């Protein structure tokens, strides 16, 4: 098949090229890949002309108009190089007879471990200490953190990633509280955690980590009201989706001192900022610029997935989906079920 991969990044090309040359269960022929720097949207969809499929990443905008254009060009498959589907109009894709596949599990350990790294770095102020010693400042003033041992950690969203994070936190000797609409009672018993309501989790947790998908029910899950319900001084970690948090409310909670800190790998308006080098012209986003001024805010640019194992799995799963689609086999990773 011919696939146009949009929003190409240097870090992923070698993984796709390696996987494309390796023998696979349902194909012995490499797919023909066109690498495109442009993000997929209604203005760039025309670049997919002559291709059977497109590859999409998290900050593309695959809305109804984009789906219409892709279908008109003869594209039949949209392959998401991620687990989330919130940037795709799945109803429009179905209407235009476009099949959508995703990578449901690339490495839950990669994301969960990054969440732990963010938490430890923010709490123990490792990023600030690192900058100090590079300037030959070896003082310890202002670098006091707290023991995680015997603290309460709330995990919102207990899928594969949330479960790994909860297991790690259990190993630190914390009390782990879980909130998920699909109550994970068996898992909770396994790791010694407790399933609770969102309200109790917010009120009791010293640390809150978000691991849920973005949809209409979870958008702005943490807003001004939720921040007010939190335990004063609590820290939040978000490696899920940026819009789980209302940025304006987050800034107010930080300004008021009610929130102890925020460690973010995702941001509500990250498209056009994350994955880009803006060192020459700066950030044209007042809210992100304000967040970067807080000493108790740590931000990484959507890199939680960025491990060798995860990139390998993303490439292999995406190419497997192309193999299955081309051969007419049932798709193992569909974003929706065809009707």
C-alpha positions, 0 to 999 in steps of 0.5 A: 500500500501507499501511505502518506505519513503526515506530521513526520518527526525525525525520531520515528522515521528509522523505526518505521523504515526498520519495521517496513523491511522486516518480515511480517505475518501477513505481508512480505512486501514493504509498503511505500511510505511518503513522509510529509512534514505538514500536519493533516488538516483540511488545507493539507489533505490534498497532499495525500493524492495517489495514496491508499492510506494516511498516517496521522499524529496527535496534533492533526485535525481530521475533521469532517472536511478533512475526511471528505477530502481524503475520501474524494482523493481515494484514501481508504484508511486513516492510521493513527500513530497514537491511542487517542482518537479525540482529534478525529471525527469518527462519525465523519470517517464512517460516513465517508467509508474511511476505516480508522485504526490506532495503536491502542497499546504501545507501552503503558510503562513508557507513559507511566514511568514518565509520569513518575519522573515528572512527579519526582523531579517537580517534588524534589526540584531536581530541574531547579537544582540541575540549573543551579549547579551548572552555574556553580550554585550549590546552595540548597535553599528553596529545594525542600520536597516531601517524602512520597512514603505514606502520602496519598496518591490519586489516580484518575483513569485506571486503564493500562497506563493508570494501572502501571502508575498505580503499581509504581506508586504502591511500591513507594509505600503510598496510599493509592486511591483510584477513580474510573467509571469502569470500577477496577475492583479486582486490580485495586485488590491486587495492588492494595489500592482503594476505589473511591469517588472523584470528590473523595480522591480530590479532597484526600490526595497529596498527588493526583495523576491523570490517565484518562482519555479526552472526550465530552465527559472528561474535557476540563475535568479539572476546572475551577470547582475541582481545583477548589475541592482539592487538598491544599498544596496538592500536586497534579501530574498530567500525561493524558491529554491537555484539555483534561485541565482547564488552563485558565483555572489551573493558572488561578489555582497556582496564583492563589497558592492552593495548588502545590505544583503541576507537572505537565506533559500535555497542554490544552493548546499544544498544537503548533507549539509542542514538537516544534523548535520555537527557540528563535521566535518564542511562544505566542501563547499567553497562557503557556507563557504564564505557566512557564513563569511558575517555579512549581510548574514542570512542562515537557512537550508530549514526550511521555511515549518517547522510548525505544520500546514504544516507538518500535510498537507504534511502527509495528502496529501501524504497519500490521494494520496496513497489512491487515487492511490490504489483505482484507483480514479483520483489523486488530486495532480499529478505532470503531467497528464497521457497520 
